[in-house]
């Protein structure tokens, strides 16, 4: 279990064994998904994108729009599935997105 400040220190500019690239070449972000008091643990989502493959400007900046969420395609498909179909209780689902140049597999569990 970490405070917000400790999490920010942990993921700002420090290499992680979970990221297979040089930390200088990636943008890293994280989100706390769930805090579990017993045992004192947190479920975190860690995302890293190579700087040369991500846009340097925010979407909609020219139109003075403020994005609420910016997501990668795999999570967008997963979120759309969960929104439209829901998650079955006590089951794990997998969503496979097969594209022309990129495919992805995500899984999600409820419970």
Secondary structure, 3 states (H helix, E strand, C coil): CCCHHHHHHHHCCCCCCCCCCCHHHEEEEEEEEEEECCCCEEEEEEEEEEHHHCCCCCCCHHHCCCCCCCCCHHHHHHHHHHHHHCCCCCCEEEEEEECCCCEEEEEEECC
